[in-house]
Amino acid sequence: MLVHGVVHELASLVPSGVRRVAVITQAGIPLRDRIDPGVPFEVHEIPDGEHTKSLATVETLCRRDRKST
């Protein structure tokens, strides 16, 4: 499973100067307690299905997050 390798490399993929990150995953994939991007982060869950893995879904999450801050 791809997630095992990425989980351990996440901090090295975050560019320097980044203050926080958003981790987008699907329900049922337990990432919250297994990741450490090296900066504060929030986990956002999207519904199951390939049709939800789109930039439109990311845009919706970003707009929702901006309204809540």
C-alpha positions as CSV (number, residue, x, y, z in Angstrom):
1,M,0.0,0.0,0.0
2,L,1.4,3.4,-1.1
3,V,0.4,5.1,2.2
4,H,3.0,3.3,4.2
5,G,6.0,4.8,2.3
6,V,4.5,8.3,2.1
7,V,3.7,8.4,5.8
8,H,7.3,8.1,6.7
9,E,8.5,10.6,4.1
10,L,5.9,13.3,4.6
11,A,8.1,15.7,6.6
12,S,10.8,15.6,3.9
13,L,8.2,16.6,1.3
14,V,7.0,19.7,3.1
15,P,9.0,22.7,1.8
16,S,10.8,24.9,4.3
17,G,8.8,28.0,5.3
18,V,5.5,26.2,5.3
19,R,3.6,27.0,8.5
20,R,0.8,24.4,8.3
21,V,-0.5,21.7,6.0
22,A,-3.8,20.1,5.1
23,V,-3.8,16.3,4.7
24,I,-6.6,15.0,2.5
25,T,-7.6,11.4,2.9
26,Q,-10.6,9.1,2.6
27,A,-12.7,7.9,5.5
28,G,-11.4,4.6,6.8
29,I,-7.7,5.4,6.1
30,P,-6.3,5.9,9.6
31,L,-3.7,8.6,9.1
32,R,-4.2,11.1,11.9
33,D,-2.1,9.2,14.5
34,R,0.4,7.9,12.0
35,I,1.7,11.1,10.3
36,D,4.0,13.9,11.2
37,P,4.5,16.5,8.5
38,G,6.8,18.5,10.8
39,V,4.4,21.4,11.1
40,P,0.9,21.9,12.4
41,F,-1.7,20.1,10.3
42,E,-5.3,19.2,9.9
43,V,-6.7,16.1,8.4
44,H,-9.7,16.4,6.0
45,E,-11.7,13.4,4.9
46,I,-13.4,13.1,1.5
47,P,-16.0,10.5,0.6
48,D,-15.0,7.2,-1.0
49,G,-14.7,6.9,-4.7
50,E,-12.4,8.0,-7.5
51,H,-14.8,10.7,-8.5
52,T,-14.1,12.6,-5.3
53,K,-10.3,12.7,-6.0
54,S,-10.4,15.9,-7.9
55,L,-9.2,19.5,-7.7
56,A,-12.9,20.5,-7.4
57,T,-13.0,18.5,-4.1
58,V,-9.8,20.2,-2.9
59,E,-11.3,23.6,-3.8
60,T,-14.4,22.9,-1.8
61,L,-12.3,21.9,1.2
62,C,-10.2,25.1,0.9
63,R,-13.3,27.3,0.7
64,R,-14.9,25.6,3.7
65,D,-11.7,26.0,5.7
66,R,-11.4,29.7,4.8
67,K,-14.9,30.3,6.0
68,S,-14.3,28.6,9.4
69,T,-11.2,30.7,10.2
